[in-house]
């Protein structure tokens, strides 16, 4: 391959890498029409508009000024698959597929010709022998005896497969001619694309990609909390266990812990399986077993900072079990909380008390008789399990399919069956609620556990014996001076 073609290949490879990385990494964040009152009293009218900088491609959803005259902007990153809608990107992907097809075809031809060439080489001594005998018989026809004729016929029959090999060579020559034309056309198109994009060499493009990654990661670090606007398509990690259960990773931030825990069933369970990594959990290997001293109720368990927090069977007692020491560190009653299927979610299963964690810390979702069965949200001290603050959401718990916390907001689904959607949101920072309409695909039609993990920004669900993940899209507000 010539030097220009090497550069073209570098451009194609790098642009494909950029397109793939951006489409998978940049969050698809969308705005909400309406008026927002920020915590500092600033009113923000959300209006959609495209930022004029073509190099950045960011979208500004609101602008305002605070009492000190500083600019307050609501910004979201480029929409998911933005790069895939670029005609040049589509053309590059098509060209990449064509190059792959041509490469595969050439590999097939190369393999076949190598095999056939070896057959010709193995037949060469026999062919030379037949050629020598024919020359002898031509020079002296009387030397051809009946026995010699029979032997010659036998040798000719052994050489007959060479005819099909030669025919295949002829077809391969036609194929190579077609591939040569395709490569020529691809070379012309890639040269035009290279001229359009710019004559960047591979090192320069790589530096630009690294710079872009650094800037985007820096921006993403600013995107702390946000409002849920979308739930992705489900990702089935594994199918194991019974219809009901829970699975999770440590929700503490920051944490380098990559272990995965699985708890099958909702009634009087005590067996917790601990897997070393997500890969091990997927394969069902490399795990240890913890046998809890007290059985659990429901599926509303959470792992937070190396400990399992769960509801003790037939009680409203919360238990903290430390995995490393394999011992119970703490037990405390959640005062007034219903238990033993008094106030479960719509699917039942002793799901009266649901423990969860988000960016703000540890939470308990439950209800009581004085609250008339409406969902209560309490923020807990993870070291003492004392209730720090509580909110009455006004939403009946028996009408909820499941619930999870993101950034201090409780999100409630309207059902645990097919057709479920995120229907209700309660914001603890403002003690306000709203009805939402955020659909998600309930692939296996019976969710018995749904919890958000702030470390991975994903929803973990146990869906009819399947362990499923959902990515979430959050609407972020970035405030900056100037």
C-alpha positions as CSV (number, residue, x, y, z in Angstrom):
1,X,0.0,0.0,0.0
2,X,1.3,3.4,-0.9
3,X,1.9,6.2,1.6
4,X,-1.2,8.2,0.4
5,X,-3.4,5.2,1.0
6,X,-1.9,4.7,4.5
7,X,-2.9,8.3,5.3
8,X,-6.4,7.7,3.9
9,X,-6.7,4.6,6.0
10,X,-5.6,6.5,9.1
11,X,-8.2,9.2,8.4
12,X,-11.0,6.6,7.9
13,X,-10.0,4.7,11.1
14,X,-9.8,7.8,13.2
15,X,-13.1,9.3,12.0
16,X,-14.8,6.0,12.6
17,X,-13.4,5.9,16.1
18,X,-14.5,9.5,16.8
19,X,-18.0,8.8,15.5
20,X,-18.4,5.6,17.5
21,X,-17.0,7.2,20.7
22,X,-19.2,10.3,20.5
23,X,-22.3,8.4,19.7
24,X,-21.8,6.1,22.7
25,X,-20.4,8.6,25.3
26,X,-22.3,11.9,24.8
27,X,-25.6,11.8,26.7
28,X,-28.7,12.6,24.9
29,X,-30.2,15.3,27.2
30,X,-33.4,17.0,26.4
31,X,-35.1,20.1,27.9
32,X,-38.6,20.6,29.4
33,X,-40.8,23.5,28.4
34,X,-41.9,25.7,31.3
35,X,-40.5,27.9,34.0
36,X,-38.0,26.8,36.7
37,X,-37.3,28.6,39.9
38,X,-33.7,27.9,40.9
39,X,-32.7,27.5,44.5
40,X,-31.3,31.1,44.6
41,X,-34.6,32.5,43.4
42,X,-33.6,33.0,39.8
43,X,-36.4,32.5,37.3
44,X,-35.4,30.6,34.2
45,X,-37.7,30.4,31.2
46,X,-36.6,27.3,29.2
47,X,-36.4,28.0,25.5
48,X,-34.8,25.8,22.9
49,X,-32.1,27.2,20.7
50,X,-28.9,26.1,19.0
51,X,-25.6,27.6,20.1
52,X,-24.0,29.4,17.1
53,X,-20.6,27.8,17.6
54,X,-20.5,25.1,14.9
55,X,-17.4,23.6,16.4
56,X,-19.0,22.9,19.7
57,X,-22.5,22.0,18.6
58,X,-23.9,22.5,22.2
59,X,-27.5,23.4,22.8
60,X,-28.6,26.2,25.1
61,X,-32.0,25.7,26.7
62,X,-32.3,28.8,28.9
63,X,-30.5,32.0,29.7
64,X,-31.1,34.4,32.6
65,X,-29.3,36.7,35.0
66,X,-29.1,36.4,38.8
67,X,-29.3,39.4,41.2
68,X,-25.6,40.0,40.9
69,X,-25.8,40.3,37.1
70,X,-24.0,37.0,36.4
71,X,-25.2,34.8,33.5
72,X,-27.1,31.7,34.4
73,X,-27.4,29.2,31.5
74,X,-29.1,25.8,31.2
75,X,-27.0,23.8,28.8
76,X,-27.2,20.3,27.4
77,X,-24.7,18.2,25.5
78,X,-25.3,17.3,21.8
79,X,-28.1,14.9,21.2
80,X,-27.3,11.2,21.0
81,X,-26.6,10.0,17.5
82,X,-25.9,13.5,16.4
83,X,-22.8,12.4,14.6
84,X,-24.6,9.5,13.0
85,X,-27.0,12.0,11.3
86,X,-24.0,13.7,9.6
87,X,-24.1,12.7,5.8
88,X,-20.3,12.4,5.9
89,X,-20.4,10.1,8.8
90,X,-22.9,7.9,7.1
91,X,-20.8,7.9,4.0
92,X,-17.7,6.9,6.1
93,X,-19.6,4.0,7.7
94,X,-20.7,2.8,4.3
95,X,-17.2,3.0,3.0
96,X,-15.9,1.2,6.1
97,X,-18.4,-1.6,5.4
98,X,-17.3,-1.8,1.8
99,X,-13.6,-1.9,2.8
100,X,-14.4,-4.8,5.2
101,X,-16.3,-6.6,2.5
102,X,-13.5,-6.2,0.0
103,X,-11.0,-7.3,2.6
104,X,-13.0,-10.4,3.5
105,X,-13.4,-11.3,-0.2
106,X,-9.6,-11.0,-0.8
107,X,-9.0,-13.2,2.2
108,X,-11.3,-15.9,0.8
109,X,-9.6,-15.7,-2.6
110,X,-6.2,-15.8,-1.0
111,X,-7.1,-18.9,1.1
112,X,-8.5,-20.7,-1.9
113,X,-5.6,-19.9,-4.2
114,X,-3.1,-21.0,-1.6
115,X,-4.8,-24.3,-1.1
116,X,-5.2,-24.9,-4.8
117,X,-1.6,-23.9,-5.5
118,X,-0.4,-26.5,-3.0
119,X,-2.5,-29.1,-4.8
120,X,-0.8,-28.1,-8.1
121,X,2.6,-28.4,-6.5
122,X,1.7,-31.9,-5.1
123,X,0.5,-32.9,-8.6
124,X,3.7,-31.6,-10.4
125,X,5.7,-34.8,-10.2
126,X,2.8,-36.8,-11.7
127,X,2.3,-34.2,-14.4
128,X,6.0,-34.4,-15.4
129,X,5.9,-38.2,-15.5
130,X,2.8,-38.2,-17.8
131,X,4.5,-35.5,-20.0
132,X,7.7,-37.6,-20.3
133,X,5.8,-40.8,-21.2
134,X,3.8,-38.9,-23.8
135,X,7.0,-37.6,-25.4
136,X,8.4,-41.1,-25.5
137,X,5.2,-42.6,-27.1
138,X,5.1,-39.8,-29.7
139,X,8.8,-40.5,-30.7
140,X,8.3,-44.2,-30.7
141,X,4.6,-45.3,-31.0
142,X,5.6,-49.0,-30.9
143,X,6.8,-48.5,-27.3
144,X,3.2,-48.1,-26.2
145,X,2.0,-51.4,-24.8
146,X,-1.4,-52.4,-23.4
147,X,0.0,-52.3,-19.9
148,X,1.6,-48.9,-20.5
149,X,-1.6,-47.5,-21.9
150,X,-3.5,-48.7,-18.9
151,X,-1.0,-47.0,-16.6
152,X,-1.2,-43.8,-18.6
153,X,-5.0,-43.8,-18.3
154,X,-4.7,-44.2,-14.6
155,X,-2.3,-41.3,-14.3
156,X,-4.5,-39.1,-16.4
157,X,-7.5,-39.8,-14.2
158,X,-5.5,-38.7,-11.2
159,X,-4.7,-35.4,-13.0
160,X,-8.4,-34.7,-14.0
161,X,-9.1,-32.6,-10.8
162,X,-6.6,-30.1,-12.1
163,X,-9.3,-29.0,-14.6
164,X,-11.6,-27.7,-11.9
165,X,-8.7,-26.0,-10.2
166,X,-7.8,-24.2,-13.4
167,X,-11.5,-23.2,-13.8
168,X,-11.5,-21.8,-10.3
169,X,-8.4,-19.8,-11.1
170,X,-10.2,-18.3,-14.1
171,X,-13.1,-17.3,-11.9
172,X,-10.8,-15.9,-9.2
173,X,-9.1,-13.7,-11.9
174,X,-12.6,-12.2,-12.6
175,X,-13.2,-11.7,-8.9
176,X,-9.8,-10.0,-8.5
177,X,-10.6,-7.7,-11.4
178,X,-13.9,-6.7,-9.8
179,X,-12.2,-6.1,-6.4
180,X,-9.5,-4.0,-8.1
181,X,-12.2,-1.8,-9.6
182,X,-13.9,-1.4,-6.2
183,X,-10.6,-0.5,-4.5
184,X,-9.9,2.1,-7.2
185,X,-13.4,3.7,-6.6
186,X,-12.9,3.6,-2.9
187,X,-9.5,5.2,-3.2
188,X,-11.0,8.1,-5.3
189,X,-13.9,8.6,-2.8
190,X,-11.6,8.5,0.2
191,X,-9.2,11.0,-1.4
192,X,-12.1,13.4,-1.9
193,X,-13.2,12.9,1.7
194,X,-9.7,13.5,2.9
195,X,-9.5,16.7,0.9
196,X,-12.9,17.8,2.3
197,X,-12.0,17.0,5.9
198,X,-8.5,18.4,5.7
199,X,-5.0,17.0,5.2
200,X,-4.6,15.9,8.8
201,X,-2.1,13.2,9.5
202,X,-2.9,10.4,12.0
203,X,-0.9,12.0,14.9
204,X,-2.7,15.3,14.6
205,X,-6.1,13.7,14.5
206,X,-5.3,11.6,17.5
207,X,-4.2,14.7,19.4
208,X,-7.5,16.4,18.5
209,X,-9.5,13.4,19.7
210,X,-7.6,13.3,23.0
211,X,-8.2,17.0,23.5
212,X,-11.9,16.6,22.8
213,X,-12.1,13.7,25.2
214,X,-10.4,15.8,27.9
215,X,-12.8,18.7,27.4
216,X,-15.9,16.5,27.4
217,X,-14.8,14.6,30.5
218,X,-14.1,17.9,32.2
219,X,-17.6,19.0,31.3
220,X,-19.2,15.8,32.3
221,X,-17.6,16.1,35.8
222,X,-19.6,19.3,36.2
223,X,-22.8,17.5,35.4
224,X,-23.6,16.3,38.9
225,X,-27.3,16.0,39.4
226,X,-30.1,16.4,37.0
227,X,-33.7,15.7,36.2
228,X,-34.7,12.4,34.6
229,X,-35.9,12.8,31.1
230,X,-35.4,9.4,29.4
231,X,-34.7,5.8,30.1
232,X,-32.8,3.7,27.5
233,X,-33.7,0.4,26.0
234,X,-33.1,-2.5,28.4
235,X,-29.8,-4.4,28.5
236,X,-30.2,-8.0,29.7
237,X,-27.1,-8.9,31.7
238,X,-28.2,-12.4,32.8
239,X,-31.1,-14.7,33.3
240,X,-30.9,-16.5,36.6
241,X,-32.9,-17.1,39.8
242,X,-36.6,-17.1,40.5
243,X,-39.2,-14.6,39.4
244,X,-38.5,-12.2,42.2
245,X,-35.1,-11.0,43.5
246,X,-32.6,-8.2,43.6
247,X,-29.0,-7.5,42.4
248,X,-26.8,-4.6,42.8
249,X,-23.3,-3.0,43.0
250,X,-22.0,-0.7,45.6
251,X,-23.7,2.7,45.3
252,X,-21.2,4.7,47.3
253,X,-19.3,7.5,45.4
254,X,-16.4,7.3,45.0
255,X,-15.8,3.6,45.0
256,X,-13.4,1.3,43.1
257,X,-15.4,-1.8,44.2
258,X,-16.5,-3.8,41.2
259,X,-18.3,-6.6,43.1
260,X,-21.8,-7.6,42.2
261,X,-24.3,-9.0,44.7
262,X,-27.4,-11.2,44.0
263,X,-30.3,-12.0,46.4
264,X,-32.8,-14.4,45.0
265,X,-36.4,-14.4,46.3
266,X,-38.3,-12.0,48.6
267,X,-39.4,-14.2,51.6
268,X,-37.2,-15.3,54.4
269,X,-34.0,-15.3,52.2
270,X,-30.6,-15.4,53.9
271,X,-28.2,-16.4,51.1
272,X,-26.3,-13.5,49.4
273,X,-24.0,-14.3,46.5
274,X,-21.0,-12.0,46.0
275,X,-19.3,-12.0,42.6
276,X,-15.9,-10.5,42.0
277,X,-16.8,-8.6,38.8
278,X,-19.7,-7.9,36.5
279,X,-18.2,-10.3,34.0
280,X,-18.1,-13.1,36.7
281,X,-21.8,-12.4,37.5
282,X,-22.7,-12.6,33.8
283,X,-20.9,-16.0,33.6
284,X,-22.1,-17.2,37.1
285,X,-18.5,-17.9,38.3
286,X,-16.0,-16.7,40.9
287,X,-18.5,-16.0,43.7
288,X,-18.6,-16.4,47.5
289,X,-21.7,-16.9,49.7
290,X,-22.8,-14.8,52.7
291,X,-25.3,-16.4,55.0
292,X,-27.1,-13.5,56.8
293,X,-27.9,-14.0,60.5
294,X,-31.3,-12.5,60.0
295,X,-33.6,-13.3,57.0
296,X,-34.8,-10.5,54.7
297,X,-38.2,-9.3,53.5
298,X,-38.9,-7.9,50.1
299,X,-36.4,-6.9,47.5
300,X,-35.6,-3.4,48.5
301,X,-32.0,-4.0,49.6
302,X,-29.0,-1.7,48.8
303,X,-25.2,-2.0,49.1
304,X,-23.7,1.2,50.3
305,X,-20.1,1.7,51.3
306,X,-19.3,-1.9,51.7
307,X,-22.4,-2.8,53.7
308,X,-25.7,-4.4,52.8
309,X,-28.8,-2.6,54.2
310,X,-32.0,-4.6,54.2
311,X,-35.4,-5.0,55.9
312,X,-35.5,-7.8,58.5
313,X,-38.2,-10.4,57.9
314,X,-41.6,-9.7,59.6
315,X,-40.5,-6.5,61.1
316,X,-39.8,-2.8,60.3
317,X,-36.2,-3.2,61.5
318,X,-33.4,-2.1,59.2
319,X,-30.2,-4.2,59.3
320,X,-26.7,-3.2,58.3
321,X,-24.6,-6.2,57.4
322,X,-20.8,-5.6,56.7
323,X,-19.5,-7.8,54.0
324,X,-15.8,-7.7,55.0
325,X,-16.3,-8.6,58.6
326,X,-19.3,-10.8,57.8
327,X,-21.2,-9.4,60.8
328,X,-24.2,-7.2,61.6
329,X,-23.0,-3.7,62.5
330,X,-26.4,-2.2,63.3
331,X,-30.1,-2.8,63.7
332,X,-32.7,0.0,64.1
333,X,-36.5,0.1,63.8
334,X,-38.0,2.4,61.2
335,X,-40.7,3.9,63.4
336,X,-44.3,3.5,62.2
337,X,-43.3,1.8,58.9
338,X,-45.7,-0.9,57.7
339,X,-44.3,-4.3,57.1
340,X,-45.3,-7.9,56.2
341,X,-47.3,-6.9,53.1
342,X,-49.2,-4.1,54.9
343,X,-48.2,-1.4,52.4
344,X,-46.3,-3.2,49.5
345,X,-45.9,-2.1,45.9
346,X,-48.5,-3.3,43.5
347,X,-46.7,-6.6,42.9
348,X,-46.7,-7.5,46.7
349,X,-43.8,-9.6,47.8
350,X,-43.4,-8.0,51.3
351,X,-42.0,-4.8,49.5
352,X,-43.2,-2.5,52.3
353,X,-39.8,-1.0,52.9
354,X,-37.6,-0.1,50.0
355,X,-34.0,1.0,50.8
356,X,-32.1,2.9,48.1
357,X,-29.1,5.2,47.6
358,X,-28.4,8.1,45.2
359,X,-26.0,11.1,45.0
360,X,-27.4,12.5,48.3
361,X,-27.0,9.3,50.4
362,X,-29.1,6.6,51.9
363,X,-33.0,6.6,51.7
364,X,-36.0,4.6,52.9
365,X,-39.2,4.5,50.9
366,X,-42.2,3.2,52.9
367,X,-45.6,4.2,54.4
368,X,-47.5,4.0,57.6
369,X,-51.1,4.0,58.9
370,X,-51.0,7.7,59.9
371,X,-49.9,8.5,56.3
372,X,-53.0,6.7,55.0
373,X,-50.8,4.4,52.8
374,X,-49.1,7.3,50.9
375,X,-45.4,6.9,50.1
376,X,-43.1,8.4,52.7
377,X,-39.5,9.2,51.8
378,X,-36.9,9.4,54.6
379,X,-33.3,10.3,54.4
380,X,-31.2,8.1,56.6
381,X,-27.8,8.4,58.4
382,X,-25.9,5.5,57.0
383,X,-23.8,5.2,60.3
384,X,-26.7,5.2,62.7
385,X,-29.8,4.5,60.5
386,X,-31.5,7.4,62.2
387,X,-34.1,9.3,60.1
388,X,-32.6,12.8,59.2
389,X,-35.7,14.2,57.4
390,X,-39.0,12.8,56.0
391,X,-41.4,13.8,53.2
392,X,-45.0,12.7,52.6
393,X,-45.3,12.4,48.8
394,X,-49.1,12.0,48.7
395,X,-48.8,9.1,46.2
396,X,-50.5,5.8,47.3
397,X,-47.9,3.1,47.6
398,X,-50.1,0.3,46.5
399,X,-50.6,2.1,43.2
400,X,-46.9,2.1,42.5
401,X,-45.1,-0.5,40.5
402,X,-41.6,0.3,41.8
403,X,-39.7,3.4,42.8
404,X,-36.1,4.8,42.8
405,X,-34.2,7.9,43.8
406,X,-32.1,10.1,41.6
407,X,-30.5,13.3,42.9
408,X,-32.9,13.6,45.8
409,X,-36.0,13.1,43.6
410,X,-38.2,10.0,44.0
411,X,-39.4,8.6,40.7
412,X,-42.4,6.2,40.8
413,X,-43.6,3.8,38.0
414,X,-47.3,3.3,37.5
415,X,-47.1,-0.5,37.2
416,X,-44.8,-3.5,37.5
417,X,-46.3,-5.1,34.4
418,X,-45.9,-4.5,30.6
419,X,-46.6,-1.0,29.6
420,X,-45.1,0.6,32.7
421,X,-43.7,4.1,32.6
422,X,-42.2,6.6,35.1
423,X,-45.5,8.3,36.2
424,X,-44.7,10.5,39.2
425,X,-41.8,12.5,40.6
426,X,-41.4,14.0,44.1
427,X,-38.6,16.6,44.6
428,X,-37.4,16.6,48.2
429,X,-35.3,19.8,47.7
430,X,-38.5,21.8,47.0
431,X,-41.1,19.4,48.6
432,X,-43.0,19.5,45.3
433,X,-44.3,16.8,43.0
434,X,-45.2,16.5,39.3
435,X,-46.7,13.8,37.0
436,X,-44.4,12.6,34.4
437,X,-44.6,10.5,31.2
438,X,-41.3,8.7,30.7
439,X,-41.7,5.4,29.0
440,X,-39.4,2.4,29.2
441,X,-39.5,-1.1,27.8
442,X,-40.6,-3.6,30.4
443,X,-39.1,-6.5,28.4
444,X,-40.1,-9.4,30.6
445,X,-43.3,-7.9,31.9
446,X,-42.8,-8.3,35.7
447,X,-40.4,-6.0,37.6
448,X,-39.9,-6.8,41.3
449,X,-36.9,-4.5,41.9
450,X,-35.8,-1.3,40.3
451,X,-33.0,0.8,41.8
452,X,-30.7,3.6,40.6
453,X,-26.9,3.3,41.1
454,X,-25.3,6.8,41.2
455,X,-21.8,5.5,40.6
456,X,-22.8,4.0,37.2
457,X,-25.8,6.2,36.5
458,X,-27.9,3.2,35.6
459,X,-31.1,1.5,36.7
460,X,-30.7,-2.1,38.0
461,X,-33.9,-4.2,37.7
462,X,-34.9,-7.7,38.4
463,X,-37.5,-8.6,35.7
464,X,-39.1,-12.0,35.8
465,X,-35.9,-13.9,36.6
466,X,-33.8,-11.6,34.3
467,X,-31.2,-9.1,35.5
468,X,-31.5,-6.0,33.4
469,X,-29.8,-2.6,33.2
470,X,-31.2,0.7,31.9
471,X,-29.1,3.8,31.2
472,X,-30.7,7.1,32.1
473,X,-30.7,10.6,30.5
474,X,-30.6,13.5,33.0
475,X,-31.3,17.1,32.2
476,X,-28.5,19.2,33.7
477,X,-28.2,22.8,34.6
478,X,-24.7,24.3,34.5
479,X,-24.0,27.7,36.1
480,X,-20.9,29.7,35.3
481,X,-19.7,33.2,35.8
482,X,-19.3,35.6,32.8
